Amino acid sequence: MCRMSSNPENSYIRNIDNRNLPPRKAVSEELARKAEGVIIGCLNEQLKGKNIEVRPATPTEDSGHKDEGGKQIDAVLNIAGKAGMCIQITTARDPDVQRKKLMQLKENPFVRLEEMKREETPIPKVVVSINPEEVTSFLGDSSFSKHPQIWAKIKSDITNSLLYVLNITKNEKEKAKAQELLILLADSGTTEH
């Protein structure tokens, strides 16, 4: 008797069959926008008192059209009034979409925004993924202290992205920017305000 799991051909077929499963339901544009607001609000809450403000990306920054100046970002973290980090936010649960976001990070790990002077060092770009159910739960009771997992996930995703971009750049000024942000995050503590 042949075992299905030990046969490489059957395993290959099973993988193909699994790809034909119905896709996970896409997150609505409205919920995706709310997720961006939740992440921006959480960052502003957790980093208050550090001369930091996180703002939504401009329509041009948010655009995926590079020829129009698009950076594929959803938020910008400003330190002392100057752009310090770009954030791409995703609620996608589809592994292919998540891989695409990570490839975008790999292709463009540092970004120079329109507001920056040409001689300024580009700033790190990070990817933050948030579960749509977490957003829905938060919207039902919008106190970050009751949802510490949101801050933990944001902090983890930003830290991992910064470590990634730190390791792929050869530019010492870009490395310094990423290290500065890692130190800032390490000093940010927990959601217990």
C-alpha positions in Angstrom: 0.0 0.0 0.0 1.4 3.4 -1.0 1.4 6.2 1.5 0.3 9.5 0.0 2.5 11.7 2.1 5.7 9.9 1.4 5.4 10.1 -2.4 7.0 13.3 -3.7 4.7 13.4 -6.7 1.6 13.3 -4.5 3.0 16.0 -2.3 3.6 18.2 -5.4 0.0 17.6 -6.6 -1.3 18.3 -3.1 0.5 21.6 -3.1 -0.9 22.5 -6.5 -4.4 21.6 -5.3 -3.9 23.8 -2.2 -3.2 26.7 -4.4 -6.6 26.3 -6.0 -8.3 26.8 -2.7 -10.5 29.9 -2.6 -8.5 33.0 -1.7 -9.0 34.6 1.6 -11.5 37.3 1.6 -9.9 40.6 0.8 -10.0 43.4 3.4 -12.2 46.3 2.5 -10.6 49.6 1.6 -12.5 51.2 4.6 -11.0 48.7 7.1 -7.5 49.1 5.5 -7.8 52.9 6.0 -8.9 52.4 9.6 -6.0 50.1 10.1 -3.6 52.8 9.0 -5.3 55.2 11.5 -4.9 52.6 14.3 -1.2 52.1 13.6 -0.6 55.9 13.3 -2.5 56.5 16.5 -0.7 53.7 18.4 2.7 55.0 17.3 1.8 58.6 18.3 0.5 57.3 21.7 3.6 55.1 22.4 6.2 57.5 21.3 4.7 60.7 22.8 7.1 62.8 24.7 10.0 61.8 22.4 9.5 64.7 19.9 7.9 62.3 17.4 4.8 62.7 15.3 3.5 60.1 12.8 1.4 61.5 10.0 -0.5 59.8 7.1 1.4 59.8 3.8 0.4 62.3 1.2 -1.5 61.0 -1.8 1.7 61.2 -3.9 3.7 59.3 -1.2 1.0 56.7 -1.0 0.9 56.2 -4.8 2.5 53.1 -6.2 3.4 55.0 -9.4 7.1 55.7 -9.1 7.1 57.9 -12.1 4.7 60.2 -10.2 6.9 60.3 -7.1 5.0 57.4 -5.4 6.9 55.7 -2.6 4.2 53.0 -1.7 4.1 54.2 1.9 1.1 54.9 4.2 2.7 56.9 7.0 5.8 59.0 7.8 7.4 59.1 11.3 8.8 62.6 11.9 11.5 63.2 14.5 11.8 66.8 15.6 9.8 67.9 12.6 12.0 66.0 10.1 11.1 62.8 8.2 12.8 59.9 9.9 11.0 56.7 8.7 8.5 55.6 6.1 5.9 53.0 7.0 4.0 50.7 4.6 1.0 49.3 6.4 -0.8 46.1 5.2 -3.8 44.2 6.4 -3.3 41.5 3.7 -3.6 37.9 4.9 -2.7 36.5 1.5 0.9 35.2 1.6 1.5 36.3 -2.0 0.5 39.9 -1.2 2.7 39.8 1.9 5.6 38.6 -0.1 5.0 41.4 -2.6 5.2 44.0 0.2 8.5 42.4 1.4 9.9 42.5 -2.1 9.0 46.2 -2.4 11.0 46.7 0.9 13.9 44.8 -0.5 13.8 46.8 -3.8 13.5 50.2 -2.0 14.7 50.0 1.6 15.5 53.7 1.9 13.4 56.5 0.6 13.9 60.2 -0.1 10.6 62.1 0.3 9.8 65.2 -1.8 10.2 67.3 1.4 13.8 66.2 1.8 16.8 68.0 0.3 18.9 66.1 -2.2 21.9 66.1 0.1 19.8 64.5 2.9 20.3 60.8 3.6 17.3 58.7 2.5 15.2 57.4 5.4 14.4 53.7 6.2 11.2 52.2 5.0 9.5 49.6 7.1 6.5 47.2 6.6 3.9 46.8 9.4 1.3 44.1 9.0 -1.8 44.1 11.2 -4.5 41.5 11.4 -7.8 42.9 10.3 -9.5 41.2 13.3 -7.2 43.1 15.6 -8.3 46.4 14.0 -12.0 45.5 14.3 -11.5 44.5 18.0 -9.7 47.8 18.7 -12.4 49.8 17.0 -14.9 48.3 19.3 -12.9 49.4 22.4 -10.3 51.9 21.3 -7.9 52.0 24.2 -4.4 50.9 23.4 -3.9 49.8 27.0 -6.6 47.1 26.4 -4.9 46.0 23.1 -1.2 45.6 24.0 -0.7 43.1 21.2 -1.2 45.8 18.7 1.8 47.8 19.9 3.8 44.6 20.4 3.2 43.6 16.7 3.9 47.1 15.4 7.1 47.3 17.4 8.2 43.9 16.3 7.5 44.5 12.6 9.3 47.8 12.6 12.3 46.3 14.5 12.5 43.4 12.1 12.3 45.7 9.0 14.9 48.1 10.5 17.3 45.2 11.1 16.7 43.9 7.6 17.4 47.3 5.9 20.4 47.8 8.3 21.9 44.6 7.1 21.4 45.2 3.3 22.7 48.7 3.0 26.4 49.5 2.7 25.9 53.2 3.2 27.1 54.2 6.7 24.7 57.2 6.9 21.7 54.9 6.1 23.0 52.5 8.7 23.1 55.3 11.3 19.5 56.3 10.6 18.3 52.7 11.0 20.3 52.3 14.3 18.9 55.6 15.7 15.4 54.3 15.1 16.2 50.9 16.7 17.5 52.7 19.8 14.4 54.9 19.9 12.1 51.8 19.7 14.0 49.9 22.3 13.5 52.9 24.7 9.7 53.1 23.9 8.5 50.6 26.5 5.1 49.0 26.6 1.5 50.1 26.3 1.1 50.8 30.0 0.7 54.6 30.0 
